[in-house]
């Protein structure tokens, strides 16, 4: 996690300033992603968890010589080590004749409807409830239907990019996804797995449709005939 007292933007700015202190220009890209999920396997929910991912990529330019380093630890000491590695690579590199420098600040287009508070604040129980509904819809359609696998994921991502030319951009977004694979068994016949999914930026996954449609496709595969 980021060092105590530093926001994501402050952390990225700190990394850039460490490069500038050595006479280089820098650009830092930082992301923090939280995902809650529920996983289905063999007709049941087998796992539910919350995962955190974060990391910072640091690119430096030292008189046209470019270096890059990455870290998933955001303490001040880790930032120093990352800057040191990027600078070391830059010093060992030949000048890039195609390098035009880091981009300056400008107005950036804004996207809409890419963030949902419900997703950002969702706990793992929400993913479990959605996965349960999807699984029930698939299995209740016909006793011959089996669910081989599936999942529901609810993701909240925050991203920051900043550089030595005073670019400071922050973005926050959410995404949701569900999928299921179903097959049907009758006697000695087993169909291939049939897949259905849905995705959104908001907490509006149609898990019932996904479960039913995967089951319907599996049942229809039982009626398949060989073509000579």
VEXVEX-693124 format. One line per 4 residues: number of its first residue (from 1); their letters; for each residue y, x, z of N, C-alpha, C. Coordinates in steps of 0.02 Angstrom, whole numbers, padded with zeros to 5 digits. Layout:
<nodes>
NUM> A> Y/X/Z/Y/X/Z/Y/X/Z ~ ...
</nodes>
This chain:
<nodes>
1> XXXX> -00059/00042/00000/00000/00000/00000/00062/00044/00000 ~ 00119/00013/-00019/00181/00051/-00021/00200/00073/00049 ~ 00238/00128/00052/00260/00155/00116/00300/00103/00154 ~ 00292/00101/00220/00327/00051/00261/00401/00053/00248
5> XXXX> 00431/-00005/00239/00503/-00010/00229/00525/-00005/00157 ~ 00481/00012/00110/00499/00018/00040/00473/-00041/00000 ~ 00517/-00073/-00038/00496/-00125/-00084/00463/-00092/-00144 ~ 00434/-00133/-00189/00404/-00104/-00249/00457/-00067/-00290
9> XXXX> 00516/-00097/-00297/00569/-00064/-00335/00590/00001/-00302 ~ 00599/-00001/-00236/00618/00060/-00200/00566/00115/-00208 ~ 00503/00096/-00208/00449/00145/-00216/00453/00177/-00285 ~ 00464/00136/-00337/00470/00163/-00405/00531/00208/-00411
13> XXXX> 00587/00187/-00382/00648/00228/-00384/00637/00295/-00348 ~ 00601/00293/-00293/00586/00354/-00256/00548/00404/-00300 ~ 00500/00379/-00337/00461/00423/-00381/00505/00454/-00435 ~ 00550/00415/-00463/00595/00441/-00514/00641/00494/-00485
17> XXXX> 00667/00482/-00426/00713/00530/-00394/00678/00596/-00378 ~ 00614/00593/-00362/00577/00654/-00350/00574/00698/-00413 ~ 00569/00665/-00471/00570/00703/-00534/00639/00732/-00547 ~ 00690/00691/-00535/00759/00713/-00548/00777/00773/-00504
21> XXXX> 00749/00775/-00444/00764/00831/-00399/00738/00897/-00427 ~ 00692/00893/-00475/00665/00954/-00506/00695/00966/-00575 ~ 00749/00930/-00591/00783/00940/-00655/00753/00902/-00713 ~ 00710/00854/-00699/00678/00815/-00753/00703/00743/-00751
25> XXXX> 00691/00707/-00806/00701/00635/-00807/00633/00602/-00795 ~ 00634/00543/-00765/00572/00510/-00750/00572/00436/-00766 ~ 00512/00409/-00773/00503/00337/-00783/00441/00317/-00743 ~ 00450/00267/-00700/00395/00244/-00658/00378/00171/-00674
29> XXXX> 00314/00158/-00680/00288/00090/-00689/00241/00076/-00630 ~ 00255/00023/-00594/00217/00007/-00534/00193/-00065/-00538 ~ 00131/-00077/-00520/00105/-00145/-00518/00065/-00157/-00455 ~ 00069/-00218/-00431/00029/-00240/-00374/-00002/-00308/-00392
33> XXXX> -00068/-00312/-00387/-00104/-00372/-00410/-00150/-00397/-00355 ~ -00145/-00462/-00342/-00189/-00494/-00292/-00230/-00547/-00328 ~ -00296/-00544/-00319/-00341/-00592/-00352/-00388/-00622/-00301 ~ -00391/-00688/-00299/-00442/-00722/-00260/-00493/-00751/-00309
37> XXXX> -00557/-00747/-00292/-00608/-00767/-00339/-00668/-00796/-00304 ~ -00705/-00836/-00343/-00770/-00862/-00321/-00818/-00853/-00380 ~ -00878/-00827/-00365/-00926/-00809/-00417/-00989/-00852/-00410 ~ -01012/-00877/-00467/-01072/-00918/-00470/-01129/-00879/-00502
41> XXXX> -01188/-00885/-00473/-01248/-00853/-00501/-01309/-00896/-00485 ~ -01346/-00913/-00537/-01410/-00949/-00527/-01401/-01013/-00487 ~ -01356/-01055/-00509/-01345/-01122/-00481/-01311/-01124/-00412 ~ -01282/-01068/-00391/-01248/-01070/-00326/-01190/-01020/-00324
45> XXXX> -01143/-01033/-00279/-01088/-00987/-00268/-01114/-00931/-00223 ~ -01110/-00869/-00248/-01140/-00813/-00212/-01089/-00766/-00181 ~ -01026/-00771/-00203/-00975/-00724/-00177/-00906/-00754/-00183 ~ -00865/-00743/-00132/-00795/-00762/-00134/-00755/-00707/-00100
49> XXXX> -00701/-00685/-00131/-00665/-00628/-00104/-00592/-00626/-00126 ~ -00553/-00586/-00090/-00484/-00571/-00108/-00479/-00496/-00122 ~ -00454/-00479/-00181/-00447/-00409/-00201/-00374/-00391/-00212 ~ -00355/-00332/-00189/-00288/-00304/-00201/-00295/-00243/-00245
53> XXXX> -00253/-00238/-00296/-00249/-00178/-00338/-00176/-00158/-00344 ~ -00162/-00094/-00338/-00095/-00071/-00350/-00096/00001/-00374 ~ -00045/00020/-00411/-00042/00088/-00436/00025/00102/-00468 ~ 00040/00166/-00474/00103/00188/-00504/00090/00242/-00555
57> XXXX> 00115/00230/-00616/00112/00280/-00669/00180/00313/-00675 ~ 00181/00379/-00678/00244/00416/-00680/00246/00462/-00741 ~ 00295/00450/-00784/00304/00492/-00843/00368/00533/-00834 ~ 00365/00596/-00850/00424/00639/-00842/00440/00673/-00908
61> XXXX> 00503/00687/-00918/00527/00724/-00976/00567/00784/-00951 ~ 00543/00843/-00969/00576/00905/-00948/00596/00942/-01012 ~ 00658/00930/-01033/00683/00959/-01095/00637/00945/-01154 ~ 00616/00882/-01158/00574/00861/-01213/00500/00873/-01204
65> XXXX> 00481/00904/-01150/00410/00914/-01135/00388/00858/-01088 ~ 00333/00825/-01105/00313/00764/-01072/00252/00775/-01028 ~ 00254/00746/-00968/00197/00747/-00923/00186/00678/-00893 ~ 00125/00664/-00873/00109/00598/-00845/00058/00607/-00789
69> XXXX> 00066/00566/-00737/00017/00564/-00682/00015/00493/-00654 ~ -00040/00477/-00621/-00050/00410/-00594/-00078/00414/-00524 ~ -00059/00367/-00482/-00087/00362/-00414/-00095/00289/-00394 ~ -00147/00276/-00355/-00154/00209/-00326/-00139/00210/-00251
73> XXXX> -00108/00264/-00229/-00084/00268/-00160/-00008/00276/-00162 ~ 00027/00234/-00125/00100/00230/-00133/00138/00257/-00072 ~ 00107/00298/-00033/00143/00331/00022/00192/00382/-00008 ~ 00242/00401/00030/00290/00450/00006/00256/00515/-00012
77> XXXX> 00208/00536/00028/00171/00598/00014/00133/00593/-00052 ~ 00103/00535/-00065/00067/00526/-00128/00115/00527/-00188 ~ 00174/00498/-00178/00224/00499/-00232/00245/00571/-00247 ~ 00254/00611/-00195/00272/00682/-00205/00217/00718/-00245
81> XXXX> 00154/00705/-00227/00099/00738/-00261/00094/00715/-00334 ~ 00107/00652/-00346/00105/00626/-00414/00160/00656/-00456 ~ 00220/00661/-00428/00276/00693/-00463/00260/00766/-00478 ~ 00229/00800/-00430/00212/00870/-00439/00163/00879/-00497
85> XXXX> 00113/00835/-00501/00063/00839/-00555/00095/00825/-00623 ~ 00138/00774/-00626/00170/00757/-00689/00215/00814/-00713 ~ 00252/00844/-00667/00296/00900/-00684/00256/00961/-00705 ~ 00200/00973/-00673/00158/01030/-00691/00132/01022/-00763
89> XXXX> 00112/00961/-00781/00088/00949/-00849/00145/00957/-00899 ~ 00205/00933/-00881/00262/00940/-00926/00278/01013/-00939 ~ 00278/01053/-00886/00294/01124/-00894/00242/01161/-00937 ~ 00181/01135/-00936/00128/01167/-00975/00125/01142/-01047
93> XXXX> 00166/01092/-01063/00164/01061/-01130/00216/01092/-01176 ~ 00204/01083/-01241/00253/01102/-01292/00303/01045/-01300 ~ 00365/01060/-01318/00414/01006/-01330/00389/00957/-01383 ~ 00400/00894/-01371/00380/00841/-01419/00439/00829/-01466
97> XXXX> 00432/00848/-01529/00487/00841/-01577/00503/00768/-01592 ~ 00456/00724/-01580/00467/00653/-01593/00499/00617/-01533 ~ 00505/00651/-01478/00531/00620/-01417/00605/00603/-01424 ~ 00622/00540/-01412/00691/00517/-01418/00721/00500/-01351
101> XXXX> 00685/00512/-01298/00711/00498/-01231/00691/00430/-01206 ~ 00702/00420/-01141/00687/00355/-01111/00737/00303/-01134 ~ 00716/00240/-01137/00762/00187/-01160/00817/00174/-01109 ~ 00878/00158/-01133/00933/00140/-01089/00928/00067/-01069
105> XXXX> 00968/00046/-01020/00968/-00025/-01000/00993/-00070/-01056 ~ 00967/-00130/-01059/00992/-00180/-01105/00969/-00248/-01080 ~ 00991/-00301/-01112/00970/-00367/-01092/00899/-00379/-01116 ~ 00858/-00406/-01072/00788/-00418/-01088/00776/-00494/-01091
109> XXXX> 00735/-00516/-01138/00719/-00588/-01141/00680/-00609/-01079 ~ 00693/-00670/-01057/00657/-00697/-00999/00606/-00749/-01022 ~ 00547/-00744/-00995/00496/-00793/-01010/00497/-00848/-00958 ~ 00470/-00905/-00975/00470/-00962/-00928/00398/-00986/-00918
113> XXXX> 00387/-01020/-00863/00323/-01050/-00847/00266/-00999/-00845 ~ 00281/-00940/-00819/00229/-00889/-00810/00214/-00876/-00737 ~ 00245/-00915/-00693/00235/-00905/-00621/00226/-00972/-00587 ~ 00179/-00974/-00539/00165/-01035/-00502/00154/-01016/-00428
117> XXXX> 00196/-01045/-00385/00190/-01031/-00313/00120/-01047/-00287 ~ 00090/-01101/-00313/00024/-01120/-00288/-00028/-01066/-00301 ~ -00023/-01033/-00358/-00070/-00979/-00373/-00055/-00918/-00330 ~ 00009/-00901/-00325/00029/-00842/-00287/00008/-00846/-00214
121> XXXX> 00009/-00907/-00187/-00007/-00917/-00116/-00079/-00940/-00104 ~ -00118/-00947/-00156/-00186/-00973/-00150/-00230/-00928/-00107 ~ -00271/-00958/-00066/-00321/-00922/-00027/-00389/-00929/-00060 ~ -00437/-00892/-00036/-00503/-00891/-00068/-00536/-00959/-00067
125> XXXX> -00519/-01001/-00017/-00548/-01068/-00013/-00532/-01110/-00075 ~ -00473/-01099/-00103/-00454/-01136/-00163/-00500/-01118/-00221 ~ -00514/-01054/-00230/-00560/-01033/-00283/-00630/-01061/-00272 ~ -00652/-01063/-00209/-00718/-01090/-00194/-00721/-01164/-00210
129> XXXX> -00669/-01202/-00192/-00668/-01274/-00207/-00671/-01287/-00282 ~ -00634/-01248/-00321/-00634/-01258/-00393/-00701/-01239/-00423 ~ -00730/-01185/-00399/-00796/-01164/-00424/-00849/-01215/-00406 ~ -00845/-01244/-00347/-00893/-01295/-00326/-00889/-01356/-00371
133> XXXX> -00828/-01377/-00387/-00820/-01435/-00432/-00848/-01421/-00501 ~ -00834/-01362/-00527/-00859/-01343/-00593/-00935/-01341/-00594 ~ -00965/-01312/-00542/-01037/-01308/-00538/-01069/-01377/-00532 ~ -01040/-01420/-00490/-01067/-01487/-00481/-01065/-01527/-00545
137> XXXX> -01010/-01521/-00583/-01004/-01558/-00646/-01057/-01537/-00695 ~ -01073/-01473/-00696/-01124/-01448/-00743/-01194/-01472/-00723 ~ -01210/-01465/-00659/-01278/-01480/-00636/-01292/-01555/-00633 ~ -01240/-01595/-00623/-01250/-01667/-00615/-01259/-01703/-00682
141> XXXX> -01244/-01669/-00737/-01249/-01702/-00802/-01322/-01717/-00820 ~ -01367/-01671/-00803/-01437/-01680/-00821/-01479/-01630/-00780 ~ -01536/-01652/-00755/-01577/-01608/-00713/-01604/-01548/-00751 ~ -01603/-01551/-00817/-01628/-01495/-00857/-01578/-01437/-00862
145> XXXX> -01517/-01450/-00841/-01464/-01399/-00846/-01469/-01349/-00789 ~ -01463/-01286/-00804/-01459/-01232/-00755/-01396/-01191/-00770 ~ -01364/-01168/-00717/-01305/-01126/-00725/-01324/-01053/-00711 ~ -01318/-01011/-00761/-01337/-00941/-00752/-01282/-00901/-00718
149> XXXX> -01219/-00914/-00737/-01164/-00879/-00705/-01098/-00915/-00718 ~ -01047/-00894/-00680/-00981/-00922/-00688/-00934/-00893/-00636 ~ -00870/-00909/-00642/-00821/-00883/-00594/-00755/-00920/-00601 ~ -00717/-00919/-00547/-00647/-00941/-00546/-00606/-00884/-00518
153> XXXX> -00552/-00865/-00552/-00507/-00813/-00528/-00436/-00838/-00530 ~ -00399/-00823/-00476/-00329/-00842/-00469/-00290/-00778/-00454 ~ -00245/-00758/-00499/-00213/-00693/-00495/-00137/-00697/-00491 ~ -00109/-00656/-00447/-00036/-00650/-00439/-00018/-00577/-00450
157> XXXX> 00026/-00563/-00498/00044/-00494/-00515/00119/-00483/-00510 ~ 00137/-00428/-00480/00207/-00406/-00478/00212/-00337/-00511 ~ 00263/-00328/-00554/00269/-00265/-00591/00342/-00242/-00591 ~ 00350/-00177/-00590/00417/-00146/-00588/00417/-00087/-00636
161> XXXX> 00472/-00079/-00673/00481/-00018/-00713/00553/00006/-00705 ~ 00560/00071/-00695/00627/00100/-00686/00627/00170/-00715 ~ 00686/00194/-00735/00690/00262/-00760/00757/00295/-00742 ~ 00765/00356/-00765/00824/00396/-00747/00888/00371/-00781
165> XXXX> 00882/00325/-00829/00940/00298/-00864/00961/00231/-00834 ~ 00940/00219/-00773/00960/00159/-00735/00927/00095/-00758 ~ 00872/00100/-00793/00832/00040/-00806/00797/00020/-00741 ~ 00805/-00043/-00722/00771/-00070/-00663/00750/-00142/-00679
169> XXXX> 00687/-00151/-00693/00661/-00216/-00714/00603/-00236/-00670 ~ 00604/-00298/-00647/00550/-00325/-00606/00523/-00389/-00639 ~ 00459/-00400/-00632/00428/-00460/-00660/00374/-00484/-00612 ~ 00366/-00549/-00609/00315/-00580/-00566/00282/-00636/-00605
173> XXXX> 00216/-00638/-00605/00181/-00689/-00642/00114/-00707/-00611 ~ 00086/-00761/-00634/00021/-00784/-00611/-00023/-00802/-00670 ~ -00088/-00800/-00659/-00135/-00823/-00710/-00198/-00848/-00676 ~ -00230/-00895/-00707/-00292/-00923/-00680/-00343/-00927/-00736
177> XXXX> -00407/-00922/-00717/-00460/-00924/-00767/-00524/-00949/-00734 ~ -00561/-00988/-00773/-00628/-01008/-00751/-00674/-01007/-00811 ~ -00738/-00994/-00798/-00787/-00997/-00852/-00855/-01013/-00821 ~ -00900/-01036/-00864/-00967/-01050/-00841/-01016/-01041/-00899
181> XXXX> -01075/-01017/-00884/-01129/-01011/-00933/-01186/-01055/-00910 ~ -01206/-01101/-00953/-01260/-01148/-00936/-01315/-01144/-00988 ~ -01375/-01158/-00966/-01432/-01163/-01013/-01472/-01224/-00993 ~ -01517/-01244/-01036/-01559/-01302/-01022/-01632/-01284/-01030
185> XXXX> -01674/-01313/-00986/-01746/-01300/-00988/-01784/-01366/-00993 ~ -01832/-01367/-01038/-01876/-01426/-01044/-01945/-01401/-01066 ~ -01993/-01410/-01021/-02059/-01384/-01036/-02057/-01309/-01042 ~ -02082/-01284/-01099/-02082/-01213/-01112/-02020/-01190/-01149
189> XXXX> -01976/-01237/-01165/-01916/-01220/-01204/-01857/-01204/-01158 ~ -01823/-01150/-01173/-01761/-01131/-01138/-01709/-01114/-01189 ~ -01651/-01143/-01183/-01598/-01131/-01232/-01562/-01065/-01217 ~ -01525/-01039/-01266/-01479/-00984/-01251/-01425/-01008/-01203
193> XXXX> -01392/-00961/-01170/-01336/-00980/-01127/-01278/-01005/-01168 ~ -01248/-01060/-01146/-01191/-01090/-01180/-01129/-01082/-01137 ~ -01074/-01062/-01167/-01014/-01038/-01131/-00955/-01086/-01141 ~ -00918/-01097/-01087/-00855/-01134/-01091/-00807/-01104/-01041
197> XXXX> -00741/-01108/-01055/-00692/-01079/-01010/-00626/-01117/-01015 ~ -00581/-01102/-00968/-00513/-01127/-00970/-00469/-01074/-00937 ~ -00405/-01072/-00956/-00358/-01025/-00925/-00289/-01055/-00926 ~ -00247/-01030/-00881/-00179/-01057/-00875/-00137/-01007/-00836
201> XXXX> -00072/-01018/-00837/-00026/-00981/-00794/-00017/-01017/-00727 ~ -00039/-01079/-00724/-00028/-01120/-00665/-00096/-01142/-00636 ~ -00093/-01176/-00580/-00154/-01199/-00548/-00174/-01266/-00578 ~ -00190/-01264/-00642/-00207/-01325/-00679/-00270/-01315/-00720
205> XXXX> -00317/-01280/-00692/-00380/-01270/-00727/-00420/-01335/-00730 ~ -00446/-01350/-00789/-00488/-01410/-00796/-00561/-01390/-00785 ~ -00577/-01377/-00722/-00644/-01353/-00706/-00698/-01406/-00720 ~ -00680/-01469/-00712/-00729/-01522/-00725/-00749/-01522/-00799
209> XXXX> -00700/-01517/-00843/-00714/-01514/-00915/-00757/-01454/-00932 ~ -00740/-01396/-00902/-00778/-01335/-00917/-00851/-01343/-00897 ~ -00864/-01369/-00838/-00932/-01379/-00816/-00970/-01428/-00860 ~ -00939/-01485/-00876/-00972/-01535/-00917/-00986/-01509/-00988
213> XXXX> -00936/-01476/-01017/-00943/-01453/-01087/-00997/-01400/-01094 ~ -01000/-01353/-01046/-01053/-01303/-01049/-01122/-01335/-01044 ~ -01128/-01384/-00999/-01191/-01420/-00992/-01209/-01459/-01055 ~ -01159/-01492/-01084/-01170/-01531/-01146/-01194/-01486/-01203
217> XXXX> -01163/-01428/-01209/-01183/-01381/-01262/-01255/-01357/-01251 ~ -01272/-01344/-01188/-01340/-01322/-01173/-01391/-01376/-01190 ~ -01376/-01438/-01173/-01422/-01493/-01188/-01429/-01503/-01263 ~ -01374/-01496/-01299/-01377/-01505/-01372/-01420/-01450/-01404
221> XXXX> -01423/-01392/-01373/-01463/-01337/-01400/-01538/-01351/-01394 ~ -01557/-01397/-01349/-01628/-01416/-01344/-01651/-01452/-01407 ~ -01604/-01482/-01442/-01620/-01521/-01501/-01617/-01479/-01565 ~ -01606/-01414/-01557/-01601/-01372/-01617/-01667/-01369/-01654
225> XXXX> -01663/-01366/-01720/-01722/-01362/-01763/-01719/-01300/-01806 ~ -01776/-01272/-01820/-01779/-01213/-01863/-01761/-01233/-01935 ~ -01725/-01189/-01968/-01707/-01200/-02038/-01748/-01152/-02081 ~ -01785/-01179/-02127/-01827/-01137/-02171/-01783/-01104/-02224
</nodes>
